[in-house]
Amino acid sequence: MPARSIPAATGSLPDSARAWVIAGAAFVTGFVVFGVIYSFGVLIGPMTADLGAGSAGTSALFSAAGLAFYMIGPVAGHLGDRFGPRIMVAIGAALLGLGLVTTALIDRLWIGYLTYGLLVGLGAAFAYLPTLAIVGGWFERHRGTALGVAAAGTGCGMMVLPPLTAALIERFGWRPSVAAVGIVCGLLLAGCAVAVRAPPVRPTGGTRALIRSLLSPVFVMMYMSWVLATIALFVAFIFLPPFAEGLGASQTAASALLSIVGGMSILGRLGIGMASDRLGIVGLFKAAVFVMAVSYVAWLSSTTYQGLVWFAVILGLGYGVRIALVPGMLIALFGLGNLGTMLGVFFTATGVASVLGPIAAGVIVDISGGYEWVIIFALAMAAIGFLAILPVRIGRPE
């Protein structure tokens, strides 16, 4: 049930100019956090060569940072609920900036597991989750639009920072580039820490209410749906480029398909916010998961590069809409109380999917010797993920 709310000390009102500053800060935080994390791909080659390490060991830095980010989420969200977003974002800014700068100084790979894997992962969680959790509390009439703006930051960061970091590495080398990115991103997050503040109406929710919500059938269905549909998403992220190359596409054209997914997800995040302010958010969320599932039918039947482009467009739209609606869905189903903690717990589902999805898909490809069965696997996961949320309704007993 929605948590009881009490007025905060601030004089700012929902949907005010201050509220849009908060939404902007959430955009920048998502831009920095996901831009940094997904820029790691351009670091693998230079770091591996410089440190004399194996590709597997260097790649594990990304896994360590992702594991820290998603698994520490419940703690970061809880601390944000308890102490407010400002101090948490400030700590996140310091950790992420320090992690990148010290990573630029390492001379042994194992040190990178501490500087990049631990510090960057923790900093990302501490900065991102408390900021995202407060956006909904700053809006009433335009909540969907504001959450769409906040979610768009992650997609923009994933599109902008990796090529920018690659250009810096090509010109200056990986160490100066990583240090510079760390300083700039740390300062950007520090600015966000100054800008954010608790919502004008602060929700109150006790531990019992939180536990009831997390153990409710509705939350469990949401969580399982997210795990399954995200497993399917990771299959596309990993195997779409080599599948396209198998159809005769160049490496550049094949990788461009992932850029299409990212670009369309940004459109979905921005556009759906306005629609959710007018239409039912639960129905839109279900539609987004359904669209993701249907997209794999397009992939399975594709025999040309143009067919894969359509798959990337459909998947990207569904993916963008789904992620933009998550905070609003949790608010609609459980209220604003303990939202940071709930978001942190919910996003551990992505961590679970990132572990299970690639391993299962890799085994299927190795056994089958092709991509048809792994696409069928992704279609099945996405379809079951859609079926898992069909019973979800606002007001359903918990």
TIDREN-392867 format. One line per 3 residues: number of its first residue (from 1); for each residue x, y, z of C-alpha. Coordinates in Angstrom, 1 decimal, always signed. Layout:
<torvexs>
NUM) X,Y,Z ~ ... .
</torvexs>
This chain:
<torvexs>
1) +0.0,+0.0,+0.0 ~ +1.2,+3.6,-0.6 ~ +3.2,+5.0,+2.3 .
4) +1.8,+7.9,+4.3 ~ +3.5,+11.2,+3.4 ~ +4.5,+14.2,+5.5 .
7) +5.5,+17.7,+4.3 ~ +9.2,+18.4,+4.1 ~ +10.9,+21.5,+5.3 .
10) +11.7,+22.8,+1.8 ~ +9.3,+25.3,+0.3 ~ +9.7,+23.9,-3.3 .
13) +6.6,+22.4,-4.8 ~ +6.0,+19.3,-7.0 ~ +6.3,+20.0,-10.7 .
16) +8.2,+23.3,-10.0 ~ +11.3,+24.6,-11.6 ~ +13.3,+23.0,-8.7 .
19) +11.7,+19.7,-9.6 ~ +13.0,+20.0,-13.2 ~ +16.5,+20.7,-11.8 .
22) +16.2,+17.4,-9.9 ~ +15.2,+15.6,-13.1 ~ +18.1,+17.2,-14.9 .
25) +20.5,+16.1,-12.2 ~ +19.1,+12.5,-12.6 ~ +19.8,+12.7,-16.3 .
28) +23.4,+13.8,-15.8 ~ +23.9,+11.1,-13.1 ~ +22.7,+8.4,-15.4 .
31) +24.7,+9.8,-18.3 ~ +27.9,+9.7,-16.2 ~ +27.4,+6.4,-14.5 .
34) +26.3,+4.3,-17.5 ~ +28.6,+6.2,-19.9 ~ +31.6,+5.3,-17.7 .
37) +30.6,+1.7,-17.2 ~ +29.9,+1.0,-20.9 ~ +33.1,+2.8,-21.9 .
40) +35.1,-0.2,-20.6 ~ +35.0,-2.0,-23.9 ~ +37.3,+0.6,-25.5 .
43) +39.8,+0.1,-22.6 ~ +40.2,-3.6,-22.8 ~ +42.7,-3.6,-25.7 .
46) +45.1,-0.9,-24.4 ~ +44.9,-2.1,-20.8 ~ +45.6,-5.7,-21.7 .
49) +48.6,-4.8,-23.8 ~ +50.0,-2.3,-21.3 ~ +49.6,-4.6,-18.2 .
52) +50.6,-7.8,-20.0 ~ +47.4,-9.4,-18.9 ~ +45.1,-11.8,-20.6 .
55) +41.8,-10.6,-22.1 ~ +39.7,-12.7,-19.7 ~ +41.4,-11.2,-16.7 .
58) +41.0,-7.7,-18.0 ~ +37.4,-8.2,-19.0 ~ +36.7,-9.4,-15.5 .
61) +37.2,-5.8,-14.3 ~ +33.9,-5.0,-16.0 ~ +32.2,-7.9,-14.4 .
64) +33.5,-6.8,-11.0 ~ +32.2,-3.3,-11.4 ~ +28.9,-4.5,-12.7 .
67) +28.5,-6.9,-9.8 ~ +29.4,-4.2,-7.3 ~ +26.9,-1.8,-8.9 .
70) +23.9,-4.1,-9.0 ~ +24.5,-6.0,-5.8 ~ +25.3,-3.0,-3.6 .
73) +22.1,-1.3,-5.0 ~ +19.8,-2.2,-2.1 ~ +22.4,-0.8,+0.4 .
76) +22.8,+2.4,-1.6 ~ +19.1,+2.8,-2.0 ~ +18.4,+2.2,+1.7 .
79) +21.1,+4.8,+2.7 ~ +19.6,+7.3,+0.3 ~ +16.2,+6.7,+1.8 .
82) +17.6,+7.2,+5.3 ~ +20.1,+10.0,+4.9 ~ +18.9,+11.8,+1.8 .
85) +20.4,+11.9,-1.7 ~ +22.9,+14.7,-1.3 ~ +25.4,+13.0,+0.9 .
88) +25.1,+9.7,-1.1 ~ +25.7,+11.4,-4.5 ~ +28.7,+13.3,-3.0 .
91) +30.2,+10.0,-1.8 ~ +29.4,+8.4,-5.1 ~ +31.2,+11.3,-7.0 .
94) +34.3,+10.9,-4.8 ~ +34.4,+7.1,-5.2 ~ +33.8,+7.0,-8.9 .
97) +36.3,+9.8,-9.6 ~ +38.9,+8.3,-7.3 ~ +38.4,+4.9,-8.8 .
100) +39.0,+6.1,-12.4 ~ +42.0,+8.2,-11.5 ~ +43.7,+5.5,-9.5 .
103) +42.9,+2.9,-12.2 ~ +45.0,+5.1,-14.5 ~ +48.0,+4.6,-12.2 .
106) +47.9,+0.8,-11.7 ~ +50.8,-1.4,-12.7 ~ +49.2,-4.7,-11.8 .
109) +45.9,-6.1,-12.9 ~ +44.8,-7.2,-9.5 ~ +44.9,-3.7,-8.2 .
112) +42.4,-2.8,-10.9 ~ +39.8,-5.1,-9.2 ~ +40.0,-2.7,-6.3 .
115) +40.2,+0.6,-8.1 ~ +37.9,+0.0,-11.0 ~ +35.9,-3.1,-9.9 .
118) +35.1,-1.9,-6.4 ~ +35.5,+1.9,-6.3 ~ +33.8,+2.6,-9.6 .
121) +31.1,+0.1,-9.0 ~ +30.3,+1.4,-5.5 ~ +30.5,+5.0,-6.7 .
124) +28.1,+4.3,-9.5 ~ +25.5,+2.7,-7.2 ~ +25.8,+5.4,-4.5 .
127) +25.3,+8.2,-7.1 ~ +22.7,+6.7,-9.4 ~ +20.1,+4.9,-7.2 .
130) +19.4,+7.7,-4.6 ~ +19.1,+10.3,-7.4 ~ +16.7,+8.2,-9.5 .
133) +14.6,+7.3,-6.4 ~ +13.7,+11.0,-5.6 ~ +12.6,+12.1,-9.1 .
136) +9.1,+10.6,-8.7 ~ +8.5,+12.4,-5.4 ~ +9.2,+15.8,-7.0 .
139) +6.4,+15.4,-9.5 ~ +2.7,+14.7,-9.6 ~ +1.2,+15.9,-12.9 .
142) +4.4,+15.3,-15.0 ~ +5.9,+12.4,-13.2 ~ +6.1,+10.1,-16.3 .
145) +7.7,+12.8,-18.4 ~ +10.3,+13.5,-15.7 ~ +11.1,+9.9,-15.2 .
148) +11.5,+9.5,-19.0 ~ +14.0,+12.4,-19.0 ~ +15.9,+10.8,-16.1 .
151) +16.0,+7.5,-17.8 ~ +17.2,+9.0,-21.1 ~ +20.5,+10.0,-19.4 .
154) +21.6,+6.4,-19.3 ~ +21.1,+5.9,-23.0 ~ +22.8,+9.1,-23.9 .
157) +25.8,+8.3,-21.8 ~ +26.1,+4.9,-23.4 ~ +26.1,+6.5,-26.8 .
160) +28.3,+9.5,-26.2 ~ +31.0,+8.5,-23.6 ~ +32.4,+5.3,-25.3 .
163) +33.3,+6.9,-28.6 ~ +34.6,+10.1,-26.8 ~ +36.8,+7.9,-24.6 .
166) +38.0,+6.0,-27.6 ~ +39.0,+9.2,-29.3 ~ +40.9,+10.4,-26.2 .
169) +42.7,+7.1,-25.9 ~ +43.7,+7.2,-29.6 ~ +45.2,+10.7,-29.1 .
172) +46.6,+10.6,-25.5 ~ +46.8,+7.0,-24.5 ~ +44.6,+5.1,-22.0 .
175) +46.1,+6.3,-18.7 ~ +45.8,+10.1,-19.2 ~ +42.4,+9.6,-20.8 .
178) +41.0,+7.5,-18.0 ~ +42.3,+10.0,-15.4 ~ +40.7,+12.9,-17.3 .
181) +37.4,+11.1,-17.6 ~ +37.5,+10.4,-13.9 ~ +38.2,+14.0,-13.0 .
184) +35.5,+15.4,-15.3 ~ +32.9,+12.8,-14.3 ~ +33.6,+13.2,-10.6 .
187) +33.1,+17.0,-10.9 ~ +29.8,+16.4,-12.8 ~ +28.5,+14.1,-10.1 .
190) +29.6,+16.6,-7.5 ~ +27.5,+19.2,-9.2 ~ +24.6,+16.8,-9.1 .
193) +25.1,+16.3,-5.4 ~ +24.8,+20.1,-4.9 ~ +21.6,+20.2,-7.0 .
196) +19.7,+17.3,-5.5 ~ +17.6,+17.4,-2.4 ~ +14.8,+15.3,-0.8 .
199) +11.3,+15.7,-2.3 ~ +8.9,+18.4,-1.0 ~ +6.7,+15.6,+0.3 .
202) +8.7,+13.0,+2.0 ~ +7.2,+9.6,+2.1 ~ +7.3,+7.5,+5.3 .
205) +7.4,+3.8,+5.2 ~ +8.5,+1.4,+7.9 ~ +10.5,-1.8,+7.6 .
208) +7.4,-4.0,+7.8 ~ +5.8,-2.2,+4.9 ~ +9.0,-2.6,+2.9 .
211) +9.3,-6.3,+3.6 ~ +5.6,-6.9,+2.8 ~ +6.1,-5.1,-0.6 .
214) +9.3,-7.1,-1.4 ~ +7.7,-10.4,-0.6 ~ +4.4,-9.7,-2.3 .
217) +3.4,-11.7,-5.4 ~ +3.3,-8.5,-7.4 ~ +6.9,-7.6,-6.7 .
220) +8.0,-11.2,-7.3 ~ +6.3,-11.2,-10.7 ~ +7.9,-7.9,-11.6 .
223) +11.3,-9.2,-10.6 ~ +11.0,-12.5,-12.4 ~ +9.8,-10.8,-15.5 .
226) +12.7,-8.4,-15.4 ~ +15.2,-11.3,-15.1 ~ +13.8,-13.2,-18.0 .
229) +13.3,-10.3,-20.4 ~ +16.8,-9.0,-19.6 ~ +18.4,-12.4,-20.2 .
232) +16.9,-12.1,-23.7 ~ +18.2,-8.6,-24.0 ~ +21.8,-9.7,-23.2 .
235) +21.5,-12.4,-25.9 ~ +20.9,-9.6,-28.4 ~ +23.8,-7.5,-27.1 .
238) +26.2,-10.4,-27.4 ~ +25.2,-12.3,-30.4 ~ +23.5,-9.8,-32.8 .
241) +26.8,-8.5,-34.3 ~ +28.3,-11.9,-35.1 ~ +24.9,-13.0,-36.5 .
244) +24.9,-10.0,-38.8 ~ +28.4,-10.7,-39.9 ~ +27.3,-14.3,-40.7 .
247) +24.7,-12.7,-43.1 ~ +27.5,-10.8,-44.9 ~ +27.5,-7.5,-43.0 .
250) +30.8,-5.8,-42.3 ~ +32.1,-5.5,-38.7 ~ +31.2,-1.8,-38.7 .
253) +27.6,-2.4,-40.0 ~ +27.2,-5.3,-37.5 ~ +28.2,-3.2,-34.5 .
256) +26.0,-0.3,-35.7 ~ +23.0,-2.5,-34.9 ~ +23.7,-2.1,-31.2 .
259) +23.9,+1.7,-31.7 ~ +20.4,+1.5,-33.3 ~ +19.1,-0.4,-30.3 .
262) +20.6,+2.3,-28.0 ~ +19.4,+5.2,-30.1 ~ +15.8,+3.9,-30.3 .
265) +15.8,+3.2,-26.6 ~ +16.5,+6.9,-26.0 ~ +13.5,+7.8,-28.1 .
268) +11.4,+5.3,-26.1 ~ +12.5,+6.7,-22.8 ~ +11.8,+10.2,-23.7 .
271) +8.5,+9.7,-25.6 ~ +6.8,+7.2,-23.3 ~ +7.0,+9.6,-20.3 .
274) +4.5,+11.9,-21.9 ~ +2.3,+9.0,-22.8 ~ +2.4,+7.6,-19.3 .
277) +1.2,+10.9,-17.9 ~ -2.0,+10.4,-19.9 ~ -2.4,+6.6,-20.2 .
280) -2.2,+3.7,-17.7 ~ +1.4,+3.0,-16.7 ~ +0.9,-0.7,-16.0 .
283) -0.6,-1.3,-19.4 ~ +2.2,+0.6,-21.1 ~ +4.8,-1.4,-19.1 .
286) +3.2,-4.7,-20.2 ~ +3.1,-3.5,-23.8 ~ +6.8,-2.7,-23.7 .
289) +7.7,-6.2,-22.5 ~ +5.4,-7.6,-25.2 ~ +7.1,-5.6,-27.9 .
292) +10.5,-6.8,-26.7 ~ +9.2,-10.4,-27.0 ~ +7.8,-9.9,-30.5 .
295) +11.0,-8.3,-31.7 ~ +12.8,-11.7,-31.4 ~ +10.3,-13.1,-33.9 .
298) +11.7,-10.5,-36.3 ~ +15.2,-11.6,-35.5 ~ +14.4,-15.3,-36.0 .
301) +12.9,-14.7,-39.4 ~ +15.6,-12.2,-40.6 ~ +17.6,-13.3,-43.6 .
304) +18.9,-9.8,-44.6 ~ +20.7,-7.0,-42.8 ~ +17.6,-4.8,-43.3 .
307) +15.6,-7.3,-41.3 ~ +18.1,-7.0,-38.5 ~ +17.7,-3.2,-38.6 .
310) +14.0,-3.6,-38.0 ~ +14.7,-6.0,-35.2 ~ +17.0,-3.5,-33.6 .
313) +14.5,-0.7,-33.9 ~ +11.6,-2.7,-32.4 ~ +13.8,-4.1,-29.5 .
316) +15.3,-0.6,-28.8 ~ +11.9,+1.0,-28.5 ~ +10.5,-1.7,-26.2 .
319) +13.7,-1.8,-24.1 ~ +13.7,+2.0,-23.7 ~ +10.0,+2.2,-22.7 .
322) +10.4,-0.7,-20.2 ~ +13.3,+0.8,-18.3 ~ +11.8,+4.3,-18.3 .
325) +8.7,+3.0,-16.6 ~ +10.2,+1.0,-13.8 ~ +10.3,+3.8,-11.1 .
328) +6.8,+4.8,-12.0 ~ +5.6,+1.2,-11.9 ~ +7.0,+0.7,-8.4 .
331) +5.4,+4.0,-7.3 ~ +2.1,+3.1,-8.7 ~ +2.1,-0.4,-7.1 .
334) +3.8,+0.3,-3.8 ~ +3.9,+4.1,-3.2 ~ +6.9,+6.4,-2.6 .
337) +7.9,+4.9,+0.7 ~ +11.4,+3.2,+0.7 ~ +11.6,+3.7,-3.1 .
340) +15.4,+3.8,-3.1 ~ +15.6,+0.5,-1.3 ~ +13.0,-1.1,-3.6 .
343) +14.8,+0.2,-6.7 ~ +18.1,-1.2,-5.4 ~ +16.6,-4.6,-4.7 .
346) +14.7,-4.6,-8.0 ~ +17.8,-3.8,-10.1 ~ +19.7,-6.8,-8.7 .
349) +17.6,-8.6,-11.3 ~ +19.8,-7.1,-13.9 ~ +22.9,-8.5,-12.1 .
352) +21.3,-12.0,-12.0 ~ +20.5,-11.8,-15.7 ~ +24.0,-10.6,-16.6 .
355) +25.4,-13.8,-14.9 ~ +22.8,-16.3,-16.2 ~ +22.1,-15.0,-19.7 .
358) +25.5,-14.9,-21.3 ~ +26.5,-18.3,-19.8 ~ +23.3,-20.1,-20.9 .
361) +23.4,-18.5,-24.4 ~ +27.1,-19.4,-24.8 ~ +26.4,-23.0,-23.9 .
364) +23.5,-23.1,-26.4 ~ +25.7,-21.7,-29.2 ~ +28.5,-24.2,-28.5 .
367) +26.1,-27.2,-28.5 ~ +24.1,-26.1,-31.5 ~ +26.9,-24.7,-33.6 .
370) +24.8,-21.8,-34.7 ~ +22.5,-19.0,-33.6 ~ +19.0,-20.2,-34.4 .
373) +18.5,-22.0,-31.1 ~ +19.9,-19.1,-29.0 ~ +17.4,-16.8,-30.7 .
376) +14.6,-19.2,-29.9 ~ +16.0,-19.3,-26.3 ~ +15.8,-15.5,-26.1 .
379) +12.3,-15.4,-27.6 ~ +11.2,-18.0,-25.0 ~ +12.7,-16.0,-22.1 .
382) +11.1,-12.7,-23.3 ~ +7.7,-14.4,-23.8 ~ +7.7,-16.0,-20.4 .
385) +8.8,-12.6,-19.0 ~ +5.7,-11.1,-20.5 ~ +3.4,-13.8,-19.2 .
388) +4.9,-13.3,-15.7 ~ +3.5,-9.7,-15.5 ~ +0.1,-10.3,-17.1 .
391) -1.6,-10.7,-13.6 ~ -0.1,-7.4,-12.3 ~ -2.8,-4.8,-11.4 .
394) -2.8,-1.6,-9.4 ~ -4.5,-2.2,-6.2 ~ -4.0,-5.9,-6.2 .
397) -3.8,-7.2,-2.6 ~ -0.3,-7.8,-1.4 .
</torvexs>
